[in-house]
Amino acid sequence: MTLGTSAYIGVRSLGIDPRTELVVMVASGVWIATVAAFLVYIRWFHNPAQYEILKATCTLLVEAVGSHHRYTYTKIQKVRALRRNLRLVEFKAHWTGQSSKGKLRVEPVYGNHVVLDGYNPEEDGRVHRWVYPGTPVGRGHILTVGIEHVHEDDMGQQRPYFRDGGGAYRAKKLTVVVRFPLGEEPSDVSGGVWNTHLPVGQNNYVGSYPSQRVLSADGRIVDHVVVVKRPKRHHSYGLRWTWARRRADAGAQ
């Protein structure tokens, strides 16, 4: 039942003159339209998002290095500017496990871009980074940016999952890939969805999501892939897996 209908029923129950009823109904309609217009203005005109994500491709290459693993994370985003003078595109991530000094590297995918790195996790456990393309871009302009993040979990084993999403930004397509050398592929790989509006460390796993297993043409690499059209805001999509016992024992803290 709408607010206008509720107001109408309330007026009729009071036995008010029909002409007064009409005035109340018109006033109610104007009030509802005003509130709706105000909400639209706040959302899309007063403080609109800087950009929308047309396509995001997020890949994690996992390789065994002795008793631990090296992780090469690459994320490429194709975005459309929704404001004038867009200068920064956000990359937000979190990692479990722990690297020793010198085992972490973050670089832009494209050489003329610059990564602005927060380095340390904030209270919610996430590290915030931004890519500056070297010049501001205008509203409606389409821009492709990316980062490559390499680290090892030699000081503390990373939990066996990988997820990504558009965060607070509207996204049209998201592809998440976990890549393993064939001889190092773990068991029980499955797709999933997480509510990442909650702080990292809370139980924010929502449920399963379809995934595909794709073998490379030369048979050396296997990808586990999740593809999402119009992913939900503040949700991440990705994959979970289980390491063989010897790997888990060797890398345990």
PAZABA-763566 format. One line per 3 residues: number of its first residue (from 0); their letters; for each residue x, y, z of C-alpha. Coordinates in Angstrom, 2 decimals, decimal comma. Layout:
// PAZABA-763566
NUM> A> X:Y:Z  ...
// end
This chain:
// PAZABA-763566
0> MTL> 0,00:0,00:0,00  1,39:3,43:-1,02  1,60:6,47:1,24
3> GTS> -0,96:8,23:-0,94  -3,45:5,37:-0,61  -2,92:5,26:3,15
6> AYI> -3,57:8,97:3,41  -6,74:8,62:1,32  -8,12:5,80:3,49
9> GVR> -7,30:7,76:6,63  -9,13:10,84:5,37  -12,20:8,83:4,33
12> SLG> -12,37:7,17:7,75  -12,62:10,61:9,35  -15,66:11,55:7,25
15> IDP> -14,03:14,63:5,77  -15,67:16,56:2,91  -14,73:15,19:-0,59
18> RTE> -13,24:18,55:-1,62  -10,95:18,38:1,38  -10,11:14,81:0,43
21> LVV> -8,94:16,03:-2,99  -6,73:18,70:-1,42  -5,18:16,12:0,93
24> MVA> -4,58:13,67:-1,91  -2,92:16,33:-4,08  -0,77:17,48:-1,15
27> SGV> 0,22:13,88:-0,42  1,14:13,31:-4,06  3,26:16,47:-4,14
30> WIA> 5,01:15,45:-0,91  5,80:11,96:-2,21  7,09:13,33:-5,52
33> TVA> 9,26:15,87:-3,68  10,83:13,22:-1,46  11,47:10,95:-4,45
36> AFL> 13,04:13,79:-6,44  15,24:14,71:-3,47  16,51:11,12:-3,15
39> VYI> 17,25:10,94:-6,86  19,11:14,26:-6,69  21,24:13,13:-3,74
42> RWF> 22,07:9,80:-5,36  22,75:10,82:-8,95  23,40:14,57:-9,07
45> HNP> 24,58:15,91:-5,73  27,11:13,16:-5,03  27,23:10,71:-7,95
48> AQY> 29,87:7,99:-8,20  33,09:8,98:-9,90  32,78:6,16:-12,42
51> EIL> 31,07:2,90:-13,29  32,87:-0,36:-14,04  32,15:-1,69:-17,50
54> KAT> 34,35:-4,75:-17,07  36,67:-6,06:-14,37  38,96:-9,07:-14,83
57> CTL> 40,64:-10,35:-11,66  43,21:-13,15:-11,88  45,22:-14,89:-9,16
60> LVE> 48,11:-17,13:-10,23  49,07:-19,50:-7,41  52,48:-21,23:-7,57
63> AVG> 54,27:-23,46:-5,07  57,62:-22,11:-3,83  59,10:-24,74:-1,54
66> SHH> 56,75:-25,18:1,41  54,72:-22,03:0,71  53,12:-20,24:-2,27
69> RYT> 53,67:-17,21:-4,45  50,53:-15,28:-5,44  50,40:-13,03:-8,50
72> YTK> 47,22:-10,96:-8,46  46,26:-8,96:-11,54  43,17:-6,80:-11,77
75> IQK> 42,24:-4,82:-14,86  39,24:-2,48:-14,81  37,58:-0,80:-17,76
78> VRA> 35,63:2,15:-16,40  33,48:4,99:-17,70  33,85:8,37:-15,99
81> LRR> 30,59:9,74:-14,57  32,15:13,03:-13,50  34,52:15,52:-15,02
84> NLR> 38,23:15,34:-14,16  38,37:11,73:-13,02  41,88:11,18:-11,69
87> LVE> 41,82:8,08:-9,50  40,40:4,58:-9,92  40,15:2,58:-6,70
90> FKA> 41,53:-0,91:-6,10  40,57:-2,40:-2,76  41,84:-5,78:-1,58
93> HWT> 42,65:-7,88:1,46  45,07:-10,74:1,97  45,45:-13,30:4,71
96> GQS> 48,76:-14,91:5,57  52,00:-13,03:6,00  55,02:-12,22:3,81
99> SKG> 58,58:-11,64:4,91  60,30:-8,39:4,01  60,93:-8,02:0,30
102> KLR> 58,28:-10,57:-0,73  55,65:-7,97:-1,67  55,50:-5,98:-4,90
105> VEP> 52,71:-3,78:-6,32  52,97:-2,16:-9,77  50,64:-0,67:-12,40
108> VYG> 49,83:-2,91:-15,37  50,33:0,02:-17,75  53,72:1,72:-17,56
111> NHV> 52,52:5,33:-17,80  50,16:4,91:-14,82  51,02:5,43:-11,15
114> VLD> 49,88:3,35:-8,15  49,06:5,30:-4,98  49,30:2,67:-2,26
117> GYN> 47,89:2,79:1,27  50,10:-0,23:2,16  48,69:-0,84:5,64
120> PEE> 45,25:-2,42:6,17  42,58:-0,14:7,65  40,29:-1,12:10,51
123> DGR> 38,13:-3,26:8,22  41,20:-5,27:7,17  41,35:-3,94:3,62
126> VHR> 44,19:-2,16:1,87  43,15:0,77:-0,33  45,02:1,59:-3,53
129> WVY> 44,35:3,92:-6,43  45,69:4,13:-9,96  46,37:7,58:-11,42
132> PGT> 46,39:7,43:-15,25  48,70:10,45:-15,51  46,05:12,92:-16,64
135> PVG> 42,43:13,67:-15,72  39,74:12,26:-17,99  36,41:13,82:-18,88
138> RGH> 32,90:12,68:-18,18  31,87:9,81:-20,45  35,47:8,91:-21,23
141> ILT> 36,36:5,19:-21,06  39,59:4,31:-19,29  41,40:1,00:-18,71
144> VGI> 43,65:0,67:-15,65  45,18:-2,22:-13,75  47,51:-3,35:-10,99
147> EHV> 49,74:-6,36:-10,44  50,31:-7,46:-6,85  52,86:-10,21:-6,06
150> HED> 53,47:-11,67:-2,61  54,43:-14,90:-0,85  53,00:-16,42:2,30
153> DMG> 56,35:-17,64:3,66  55,70:-16,23:7,18  52,08:-17,34:7,55
156> QQR> 49,91:-19,45:5,29  47,25:-17,66:3,27  43,71:-18,96:3,53
159> PYF> 42,64:-20,92:0,43  40,19:-18,55:-1,23  40,19:-15,63:-3,66
162> RDG> 37,38:-13,17:-4,22  36,84:-9,80:-5,88  34,10:-7,36:-6,84
165> GGA> 33,17:-3,80:-7,68  32,76:-2,61:-4,09  30,46:0,41:-3,94
168> YRA> 30,63:0,96:-7,71  28,08:-0,21:-10,24  29,60:-2,93:-12,42
171> KKL> 28,35:-4,56:-15,60  30,62:-7,60:-15,79  33,05:-9,28:-13,41
174> TVV> 35,39:-12,19:-14,18  37,35:-13,87:-11,38  40,03:-16,45:-12,21
177> VRF> 42,23:-18,61:-9,99  45,08:-20,14:-12,00  47,25:-23,12:-11,03
180> PLG> 50,00:-25,10:-12,76  48,29:-28,39:-13,52  50,46:-30,44:-11,18
183> EEP> 49,70:-28,06:-8,30  45,93:-27,87:-8,67  44,18:-28,27:-5,30
186> SDV> 41,02:-30,25:-4,64  37,44:-29,17:-3,94  37,60:-25,91:-5,93
189> SGG> 34,18:-24,22:-5,90  32,67:-20,82:-6,64  31,13:-18,62:-3,97
192> VWN> 29,64:-15,24:-3,04  30,64:-13,04:-0,10  28,91:-10,03:1,48
195> THL> 31,95:-7,75:1,70  30,03:-4,89:3,27  31,01:-6,55:6,55
198> PVG> 34,53:-6,19:8,01  37,11:-8,75:6,93  37,22:-11,66:9,37
201> QNN> 33,49:-11,83:9,95  31,51:-14,73:8,55  30,41:-13,04:5,33
204> YVG> 30,23:-16,06:3,01  26,76:-15,99:1,43  26,69:-19,17:-0,62
207> SYP> 27,86:-21,01:-3,72  28,16:-19,63:-7,25  28,68:-21,49:-10,57
210> SQR> 32,28:-21,85:-11,74  34,07:-23,47:-14,69  37,30:-25,41:-14,93
213> VLS> 39,28:-24,54:-18,08  42,48:-26,31:-19,17  45,00:-24,38:-21,25
216> ADG> 45,73:-25,52:-24,82  49,14:-26,90:-23,84  47,68:-28,72:-20,82
219> RIV> 50,04:-27,03:-18,35  47,71:-24,52:-16,68  44,23:-24,91:-15,28
222> DHV> 41,87:-21,99:-14,60  38,85:-21,98:-12,33  36,58:-19,17:-13,51
225> VVV> 33,57:-17,30:-12,16  31,76:-14,88:-14,50  29,11:-12,51:-13,13
228> KRP> 26,87:-10,13:-15,05  25,86:-7,07:-13,03  27,37:-8,17:-9,71
231> KRH> 25,75:-6,81:-6,57  27,35:-3,82:-4,91  29,30:-4,59:-1,74
234> HSY> 29,48:-8,25:-2,75  32,47:-10,24:-3,96  32,57:-13,37:-6,07
237> GLR> 35,34:-15,91:-6,25  36,61:-19,39:-5,45  37,52:-21,55:-2,48
240> WTW> 39,68:-24,68:-2,47  41,39:-27,24:-0,23  45,14:-27,87:-0,15
243> ARR> 46,50:-31,37:0,16  47,44:-32,28:3,73  51,17:-32,09:3,13
246> RAD> 50,88:-28,51:1,89  48,71:-27,46:4,82  51,09:-29,08:7,33
249> AGA> 54,17:-27,57:5,73  52,73:-24,05:5,63  50,90:-23,99:8,97
252> Q> 51,86:-21,36:11,49
// end
